[in-house]
Amino acid sequence: MPEITWQKSSYSGSGDNNCVELAASDTTLALRESDDPTAVLHTHRPQLTALLRHIKTTTPRR
């Protein structure tokens, strides 16, 4: 099994904790939080795109 390369969100800042990380394969996306790297959420690109679009349109900006 190939090793997963995780990318940290640019919104997470420079620290190692409280980071959202994403890894992509040919068929799925994996998301995790750095403070619990063993808990990984697997999804597909269309579903994640729909979720992010929904969050952006329904969450008030600060």
N, C-alpha and C positions, 0 to 999 in steps of 0.2 A: 504494500500500500504506500503511495507517495506521501511524503511529508507535507503537511499543510503550512502555507505561509500566511501568517496573520498580519493584517494591516490595522493600525490604530486610527480611530477617528481624529480628524484635525480639531474637533471641538473638545477633545479630551485634555488638551494642554500638554505640558512637558513631563508631568509626573507619571509614575508607573501604575498608580492605583486609580480606580474609578474610570477606567477607559472602556470604551466600546470598541471591539475588534471585529473585523470581517475577513473571511477567507472564501475564495471562490474556487470551484472545480468546474469541470466541463458541464455538469448538470445541476449542481446545487450551490447554494450559498450557506455559509455557516456564520453565526453570530455568537459572541460570548462577551462577558464582562470580565475584566482583568482580575477582579477580586475573587472570582470563582471560575477559573478557566476550565474546569471539568464539566460545567453546565453549558452545553452547546445547543443552540437552536438551529435546526436545518430547515431551509426553505428553498423555493425556486424564485428566479428573478421576477417573473410577473407578479407573484404574490407580495414580494418585498416592495416592489415598485408601487403597487396599489396601496400598501400600508403607509409608506412614506408620503405618498401623495395625499392620502386622507389626513395624516397627522399635520402636514403643512397647511392644509386648507381649513382645518378645524381648530388648531391650537392658536390662541392669541399670542401675538408677538410681544416680547418684553421691551 
